[in-house]
Amino acid sequence: MSGRRVLVTGAAGFLGRQTAAPLAQRGFEVHAVTCGEPRNNVSLQDLTPSGVANRVGVHAVIPGEPPGGQPAVFWHRADLLDPAAAEALCVEVRPTHLLHLAWYTVHGRFWTSPENFRWVAASLGLLEAFARRGGERVVSAGSCAEYDWSVAQTCSERETPLKPATPYGACKDALRRLQESFARLRGLSQAWGRVFFPFGPHEHPDRFVPHVVRRLLRGEPAECTSGTQVRDLVYVGDAGEAFAALLDGAVEGPVNVGSGRPVALRDAAAEIARQVGRPDLLRMGARPDRPDDPPLLAADTARLSGEVGWRPARTLESGLAETIAWWRERGAR
C-alpha cells in the first residue's frame, strides 16, 4: 500500500467528487467516503474519474481490482455523524492525511439548519479518531460565509474580519478555530480551505449558473436579478485540484479557494447566453435583488497562488463551456 493514505469525506458531493483524480495523481492512496446511496441514479462507478480505478475497501461497495500500475480509489460507506463509524473507518484505513469536505449541504436549508451544529461535533470526533490512528495532516473545507459580509470587499485571510451571519457560517468558523487548537495540542499539520463560489457539473439545478444554463438550453427565458453583484466564481474541477494541492503541501491555517478573478453575475450570465446562442432569452432584472445580498464578495488568492503554488487551469469562459456541455448531454434536466 501507498505510504500516504488520504481519507476524503463527502467524496460523492459536488466538490468531493472532483478531488479523487488530483489526489491520486499526487501519489495518494485515496479512500473515499460516502454516507449512503448516491443520488439521482448515480453509481459509485460513475463517481470515480476516468484513469482512476476502483478497489475494495473495508466498507467498499465496488468490487474489482485495478489494472497494474493504475491509481485506485477505495470506496467506503459510513455515517460520520456516528462516532463509532468514524472510529472504525480510521482504525481500518489508518489514513496519514484527512481531507474533510462532508457537511450538511441541502440546497436552501443549509444556511440555518440545526444540522450544522451536529457536524461541528461529528467533525471533532473524526479529528480525534484520525489523530489516535497516526494521522499527520488535515485539511477541511470552510466557507466565505465566515467573513463579514456587511462591507463589500475582497476577502483576505489575514485582514478581513470574521463575522458570520448564519448558523452555517458560524459553525464553519467555530470548527476552524477548534481544528487549529486541536492540531496544536496533538501535533497535527492543518489547513482550512475557505471556498467561494464553485460552479460546474453536478451543481444543484436551482443555483445561479445551472439555472441560467438549463433555461436557455431548453429555449426558455432565464429570469435573474440585476446581476450587478460581483462574485468569485471558480470552476469546481479547479477547486478540487486546489484542495489536493493544499493537502499535498505544508501551508497552515486558512487559505481562500477561489479563482481570484471576480466577475459581475450579469457578465457571467451574458457569457452563458453567448455560448448557448440565446441572448434573447436572458432576463436580467426580472427578479428583485435581495436587500441583504452583498454587492462584492471576492477572494484574495495571494496565499493560494504564492504559498500553495496553485492557480486555476480554466478561465471563466472555458469553465462555463464545460458546464454547458455537461448539462446539454443530460438534456438540460
N, C-alpha and C positions, 0 to 999 in steps of 0.2 A: 504493500500500500504506500501511497504517497506520504512524504514526511509532513506535508501541510494539508490538513483536512479542514474544510470550511463547512459549517452548518449555516444554511441560508433559510431563515424563517420567512413566511409569506412568499414562498418561492413560486406559487401559482398565481400571484397577484399581478396587477398592471405593471408595476416596476420590477417585482421579483423575478418574473419570467425572463427579463432582459439581462439578468446577471450571470446565469449559468455558463453561457458560452465564454464571455470575457474572463470569468474566474478560471475556467478550465484551461483557457489559452495561457493564463499566467502560471499554470503549473499546480493549481489547487485540485485536490480530490474533492468534488462537490457533493455534499449531502443536502438535498433539497427537501424542505418540509412543507406539507400542505395539511390543512386541518380537516379536510373531508373530501367529498366528491367534487371534482371540478365542475364549474357551472357551464351552462349553455352547450351541453353535449360535447365538451372538450375533454379529450382523454389526456392522461399524463404523458402518453407518447407524443401528443401534439405540443405539449409544453416544453419538450426537450428540443433545443435548437439543432438545426442541421449541422452535421460534423461532430456532434456530441452524442454518445450512445447512452443507453440506459443499463443499469446493473441492479442487482438485488441488494437491498439493504435490510436492516432489521425490521423496519415497518414498511418495506417497499411493496408496491403493488404491481410493478412492472418486472416480469421475468426476462431472462436472457443475459447473454454475455456480449461485451462489445468486441468488434474486430481488434486484432492485435495492434497495439500502439495508439488506439483511439481513446481520447479522454472520456471519462464516464461521469454520469450524474446518477447518484444513488437516491431514489425517491423514497421518502418516508411519510407516513400519515400519523399525525399526533395532534392532540388538543393541548396547545400550550397554556391554556387557562387552567389546566390541571397540573399542579406542581409535580405529581408523581410521573406524569407523562414526560414532562421536561427533563426530570431527573433520569428516567430510563433512557431517553434519547441520548443524553450526554454520556451516560455510562457506556452505552453501546458504541457510539461514534467516536467518543473522545476527541472532539474537534480541537485543533490548535487555534482556529480562528472562528469568529462568530459574526455573521452579517445579519443583523436583526431588523427585518422590514415588516414583520407581522404586526397588525393593529386592526382595530375596528374601522372599516372604511366604507360602510354602506352609504351610497350617494344620498345627499340631502339630510342625513341623520347624524353623521359622524361628528359634526361641529359641536353638538350639545348633548350627545348620548352619554348616559352614565357608564357605558361600556369603556369609555376612555380611562376611567379610574381603575377598572378591573385590569386593564392592560398595563398600567403602571406597576401594579402588584405582581402580575404574571411575569413581566419583564425582569423585575428584580429577582424573582425566583429562578428564572432562566440564567441570569448572570451568575448567581450563586452556584448553580449546578455546573455551569461552564467553568468557573474558577476552580471548583473542587476537583474537576477531572483534568486539570492541567492546561486549561485554556491560556492563551498568550495575548491575543489581541481581539478587541471587539469594535465593530463599527455599527451604529444604529442610525435609523432614519428619523430625522427631526423634520421640522416644517418651518417655512417662512412665517407661519401663523404665530410663531413665538415672538416675533418682532412687534414693536409699537406701530400699528397701522394708522394712528391718528395724524401722523405727519407724512406727507408724500416724500419718498426718499429712495435712494439706492442703498440697500441694507448692507452694512459692514459687520462682520463677526465681532470686531474689536471695538466698534464705536457706536453702533446703533442700539438704542435702549431696547430691552426686552420687556414687553408689556402685552402679553397675550390677552385677547378679548373674548375668547371662547374656552369652554372646558377642554376641547381638543388641543388648542394651543397651550393652555395651562398645563395639561398633563404631559405633553411633549416636553415642555420646558422643565417640568419637575423631574421627569425621568432623566433628562440630560444632566441636571445637577446631581442627581443620585448616582448616575453612572460614573461621573467624574470622581465623586467621593469614594465610591466603592472601588474603582480602579486603583486609586491611590492606596487604599487600605490593603488591597490584595495584590498589588504589584502588576496590574494588567496594563497593557498599552490600549488606548482607546481614542476613538474619534467619533464625531457626530455630524452626519451629513444633513444640512438643512435644505430640503427640497423646495424648489419654487414651483413652476407651473409646467409639469410634463404633459406632453400630448403624444398621440401616436396610436398604433394598433392596440385593440383590446380596451381602449378607454371607454368609460361609461357613455352610452349614446346621447345622454342629455347634457353633457358638458359642452363648453363653447365650440371647440374645434369640430368634434363629431356632429354636433347639431347642425352647423353650417354645411359641412361636407355632405351629410346624409340628405338633407333637404334639397340641396342643389343637384345632387346626383339623381334624385327622384323627380326632378323638374318641378319642385315646389318652392314657394317663397321661403327664404330664411330670414325670420324676424329676429332682430337683435336690438340691444340698447344702442346708445350713441356711438359706442366703441372708442371713445376718447381715452378710456383707461389704458394706461401703459403697463405692460406685464413682461416678465422674463419667461418666455416660452422656450422650453428645452425638449427636444425630441426624446422620447422615453428610452430608446435604444442607447442614446448618448448618456442619459442619466444612469442607466445600468452599468455602462462602461466606467463612468466616473466613480461609482461606488466600488467597483472592482479595483480601480487604481488606488482609491483611498485605503481600502483594506490591505492592499499589497504593499503599502508604504509604511512610514513611521510617523506621519503627521498626527499630532494630538489636538484634541479639542474640536470646537465647531468649525465646519467648513461649508460654505454655501455651495449648493449643487444647482447650477443654472447655466444658461448659455452665455451670460454676460452681454447679451445683445437685446436690450429691451425694445419692444415694438408696441405701437398702439393697436388695440384689438381690431379697430376698423381697417387698419392696413393688413393685418393677418387675414381678415375676412375677405378683403378685396383680392388678396393673392389666391385664396381658395377659389373664389369666383372666377378669376382669370384662368386658373389651371383647369377648372371644370368646364369653362366656356359658357357660364351662365351669370354674368354680372348683372343682367336684367332682373334676376330674381333676388338680389341682395336687398334687404330692407333695414338699413341702419336707422336707428331712432324709432323703430316701430314699437319697441318696448321701453318702458321708463328705466332710467338709471336708478340703481339703489342708492339711497341717500348716504349709506354708510360705506359705500364702495370706494376704496382709496384710489385717487387719480394716478398714483405711481407706486408700483411695487416691483423693484428690480434688484438683481443680485450683484453685489460687488464680488467678482470671482477671482480676485488677486491671489487669495490663498490657494484656490483650486488650480490655477494655472501656474503660479510661481513656486508654490511649495509642493503640491502634489504632482505637478508636472503634467496636467491633463487639460486638454481643450476639446470642445465638441468637434466631431468629424463632419457634421452636417450643418448646412445653412438652414434658415427657416424655410426657404423655398424647397430644398431637397427633402427636408423632413415632412413638409406638407404633401409633397408629391408621393412619398412612400405611404403616408396615411390615407390619402385619397385612393391610391391603388388598392390598399388593403380593404377599404370599405366597398370599392367598386367590385372586387372579387366576390364579395358577400352580398351583392345586390343591394347595398346601402341599407341593409336591415338593422 
